[in-house]
Amino acid sequence: MKQYIEFSQEVQQGMDNNKPIVALESTIISHGMPYPQNVEMAKNVEQIIRNHGAIPATIALINGKIKIGLESEELTLLAKHDDVAKVSRRDLAEIIATKRIGATTVASTMICAELAGIQFFVTGGIGGVHRGVEHTMDISADLEELGQTNVTVICAGAKSILDLPKTLEYLETKGVPVIGYQTEELPAFFTPESGIKLNSSADSPETIAQICKAKNDLALSGGIVVANPVPKTHALSKSYIDRIITDAVQEAEEKGISGKDSTPFLLGKIVEKSEGKSLETNIKLVENNAVLGAKIAVAFTQL
């Protein structure tokens, strides 16, 4: 495995000293936000994790290597390069073998984190079951990965462009715990409210760390979703964002946009239609998830 995985000096030192480490994806940099907000967000999120006692490990594929932890110039490369592949499980071997630059999705970040021995992963929102799935069969590989890969994902719920009830049902079928952090309903990414009740909630990072430890001790396979609502001071109103999403989804259907192109197109349209408000909310929710993810990783290490 050493021929494929390369650790940054910061991450390697953290592992050598048994420090808590938090993985970060890179698709949010290359495909989720425009430049320069994307690289500013990436650097801020890494620093937030450090400020809360853990070590950030942003993951990407560069020159045939799975890079666990990126240097500043590598973050900028992902943020500015116009030919970065969006890499899920399906694409991982090909992008490594052909030595292309690849940004990892939730699914592939989970795979790489598990290979590197990292249990906690912070992102914005997970993928899920797309609207109109009965016609398209468009279901994110993130859900399948959560059913089989032992990584805890701290997010603001599933992206609200998705069919949230079906996404939650899919996770339940796969036996994936979805734990609301200080909430009893599934957050809907841009807004804390979805109206969908969760089976599990926890009020402290320590409780979530204890759940993670018990799951490991019981050798239960698969991931955990920690659903952390965007702070209300940065949230968009449900009716406002729902209207914008409906218009964006309709436009995607009219243009025949589907598969892995769907999410970047929809998020870009939502930024445009919200006059940048959704981008501000997206950045704030990722920062909020970074705080919680670092606290959970620290609490778990102390156990």
N, C-alpha and C positions, 0 to 999 in steps of 0.2 A: 504493500500500500504506500510505502514511502515515495515511490516514483511518481505518485499521483497527488499527494497531499503536501502542502507547504504552509507552515505556520509563520506568522509574523513574529518578530522578536518579542513584542509585548505579550502576545498570546502564549508563546512557548514558555516565557518566564512565569506567566500566571499559572500555567499547567504544572510546571516544575515545583511551584510553591503552593499548590492546591488552593488557588484563588478561585472565587466564583467567576464564571465566564458566561456571557450572554451573546448568542448568535444574532446576526442581523442579515436580512436579505439584501440583494442588490438590484432586483428588478424595479423596486420602488425608486431607485436612483435613475436607472437608464430609461425606464418606460412609464414610470408613475408620475413624474413631475418634470416641469421644464427647467432648463439651465437659466440662471445659477441657483435657483431655489433648491434644486435637488442636492447639489453638493453641500450647500450651507446646512440643509436639514441633516444630511448624513453625518457631517462633522459635529453638529450640535448634539445629535442623538448619542453619538459615541461618547461625547464629553459628559452628558447627563448620566450615562451608565457608570463612567469612572467616578463622578461626583458622589454616587450612591454606593460606592464600595465594590463594584464589580469591574470586569475587563470586557470591553466590546470586541466582538469578532465578526466583522462584516465579511461575508462570503461571496466569492465570485470565481469564475474560471478564466485564467489568463495563461497563455502559452503552454497549454496542455497540463496545467496544474489546477487543483482545487486549492484556492488561496483561502486560508482561514485567518482572517485579519488582514486588512489592507492598509498600505501606506497612503499618505495624503495625495501623492501624484496618481496612485491607482484609483482612488475615489474620483479624482478629476477626470481621468481617462474614461471611466464608466459614464460619468455625467455628460461628457462632451462628444464622445465618439459616436459617429452616426451609423455604425454597423455592429451594434452589440446584439448578440442573439439572446432571445428570451428562452431560458433553459428550464424545462421541467424534467421529470423522470425520463420521459421518452427521448429527450435530446442530450442527456448528460454524457453518455459514452461518445456520441458523434462529435460534440463540441470539444471534448478533451482530446480525442484522437486527431482531429483536424487542427488543433491548437488555435481555435478562434477565441475571440473575447466573448464571454458569456455571463449574463446576469442571472442569478438564481431566483426562481419563484419560491413561494412558500413550500411547495412539495420538494423541490431539489435542495433548498436550504435545509430542510429537515433531514434529508438523506445525508448531506455533507456534514451537518452538525452531529448526527449519530455516529458517522464514521470517525469523527474527530473526538468523540467522547463528551460532547457538549449537550446538556439536557434542556437548556432554556433558550428560547428564541422569541425575540420581539419583532413584531411587524405592525402594519397598519390594520388591515383586515384580511381575513382568509377568503379564498375563492369558495365557490359553492355551486348549487344548482341554478342554472340560468332560467330566466323567465321564458316561458314557451317551450320548456324541456320536452313536453309531450310531442312536439314536432321536430325538435332539433337534436335531442339526446345530448345536449351540451351541459356536461357536468365537470367541474374542475377536478383535476388530478389531486388537488390539495386534500380533498375529502378522503380519497382512497389512501393517501399517504398517512393521514391522521389515524386511519384504521389499522395501520401496521407498523409505524415508525415511532420509536420511544422518545419523543421530544415534546416538551410542554410549550405551547404556543400562546403568547400573551398578545392579544389583539383587541380591537374595538368592535368585536363581532365579525360577521360576514359583511362583505361590501354590499351596500344597500341597493346596488343595481341588480341584485340577485333575487331569486324567489326564496325568501328567508324561511317560511314554514317548511318547505321541502328540503332546504339545506339542513335545518335542525333535525328533521325526520331521518335524513340520510346518515347523519352523525350518530343518531340514536341506534339505527340499524347496525352500524359498525361498532357499537359499544364504546364510543368516544365520550368521556365525561366533558360536559360543557358547564363550567363553573362561572357564575356571574360574580364579579368582584363588587361587593357592596351594592348589588342589585339583584332583583329576582326576575328581571326580564332580559331578553336578548337585546343587547345594544345593536343599533342599526347604522354603525359606522359614523355618518355625519351627525346623527342624533342619538341620544341615549334611549329613546323610546321606539319600540317596535310593536308593543302589545302582545308579544309572544312570551309566555311564561316559561322560565327555566326550572328544571328539577333540582338544581344545586346552586348554592351561593356560599360565599365566604367573605368574612369581614376583615381579614388580616392576611398579609403575605405569609405569616408564620403558619396559619391554618392551611394555606395552599401548599406550602413546602411539606407539611406533614402528610397531606394527601399524596403528593408526589412520591414521598419516601415509602408510604404504605403500598402504593401501586408497584414500585420497584421490588419491595420485599416479597410481594405476592407473585412477582414475575408475570404481571398482566401486560400483554403486548399492546402496542398502539400508543397514540399520543393523548394529550389533554389540551383542551381549549380553555384558556382563562379569558373571559369576555369582560373587558374593562371599558365602561362607558366613557365617551368623550366628555370632558368637563362642561357643565352647562354654560359656563361663561364663553365657551368657544363653539358650542353646538349650533347647528342650523335648525330652524323649525321644521317639524315633520311634514307639514302640508306644503311648505315652500320647496323642500328638497325632493319630495315625492313627485311634485308637478314637473320639476326639471328632469328628473330621472325618466319619467314616462315619455317626455318629448325626446330625450336622447335615445332611449330604447327603440322608439318608433323610427327615428332617423337611421339607426343602425340596421334595422330590418329592411327599410326601403333601399339602403345601399348594399344589402347583402353581406354585411360584415359579421363574421362569426368566428368561432374557435378562439385561438390565442390572441387574435387581433381585437376581439370584442372588448375586453376590459380596458386596454389602453385607449381605444376609441371613445368608449363611454365616459371614462374619467376625464379625458380631454374635453369632450363636449360639455360635461357638467361644469368644469372650470370656466369654459367660455360662457355658458348660459347663466352662471351665477356671478359673473364678472369678478372671478378670482376668489370669491368667498369660500368656495369648497376647498380650494388649495390651502388657504389659511387654516381651515378646520382640519384638513388632512395632516398638516404639519404638527398642529397642536396635539392631535390624538396620538400620533406616533411618539411625540415627546412624553406624553402622559403614560403611554405603555412602557416606555423605556424606564421610567422611574419605578413602576410596579415590577417590571421584569427583573431589574437589578435587586430590588428588595427581596423578591422571592428567591433569587439565586443565592444571595447572602444568607438568608434564613435557612435554606437547604444545606449550604456548606456547614453552617453551625450545628446542624443535626448530626 
